[in-house]
Amino acid sequence: MKKLIVLMLLLVSTNATFAQTKNSDYNLPPGSVLRPKTDTQIDYSYKLNEIPLQSPVNPVFEDFLKDWTVEDLEVTKNTEPKLYAYLMEAQSYHQALSDKVKVTFSFDELWYIYVFDQKLKNELLKIR
């Protein structure tokens, strides 16, 4: 449950920058609400130019849900099925990304993109 609170706080703190845009433009976790602020949105699309032409020699095995224990996920599955489904979709998305993308974008950047930049999120899936 602590992991859920940390995830929500992380998302609330990073999503505070998008007051003027509709929630439907984002992939927010169930129950999340954007808060108005005057900050600007982060655009990671510039990193597309940094993606290597060749895949890295060593594959990337970082778990997108690395901060969640099996027990945390089981509790979430039973108590908050919509959030659990959201997390499983996020995990599937991360697993579908190429190693070239995973070495170019940090773990936190990929989470940010997953939640707030749907265009880039979909574009990253096309990179092989």
C-alpha positions, -999 to +999 in steps of 0.1 A: +000+000+000+029+023+007+041+018-029+006+029-041+009+061-021+044+068-034+032+062-070+003+085-066+024+112-050+049+110-078+022+113-104+005+142-086+037+160-083+047+155-119+012+160-133+007+194-117+020+210-148-009+203-171-039+224-158-050+235-192-052+202-210-079+176-207-073+145-186-082+124-216-050+135-232-031+115-205-030+080-193-035+088-156-039+060-130-075+054-119-087+081-095-059+106-103-067+142-109-045+169-124-038+200-103-034+234-118+001+249-118+021+273-140+049+249-149+054+236-184+051+201-198+083+181-203+089+171-239+113+141-241+109+138-279+143+153-284+158+121-271+145+103-302+177+116-319+198+098-293+184+063-299+212+041-311+210+024-345+220-009-331+205-027-301+227-027-270+249-058-265+233-066-232+195-066-231+178-044-206+158-063-179+147-035-156+112-042-142+088-013-148+071-023-115+104-027-096+091-008-066+062-031-061+065-064-044+045-094-054+026-090-021+019-053-030+006-063-064-016-090-049-032-066-024-037-041-051-053-067-074-078-076-047-085-041-033-081-019-064-086-039-095-086-009-118-052+003-105-039-033-108-051-034-145-034+000-151-001-013-136-003-045-157-009-025-188+021-003-179+043-034-174+032-048-208+040-015-224+075-014-209+081-050-219+071-042-255+097-014-258+129-022-276+162-023-257+173+007-278+145+028-262+152+015-228+188+025-229+180+059-242+152+069-218+155+066-180+131+046-160+114+078-147+113+093-182+095+062-195+069+064-167+064+101-174+059+094-211+035+065-203+013+088-182+016+122-199+028+119-235+006+096-255+020+105-289+056+098-278+044+067-259+030+053-291+060+064-312+084+046-289+065+013-295+074+015-332+111+017-327+128-017-332 
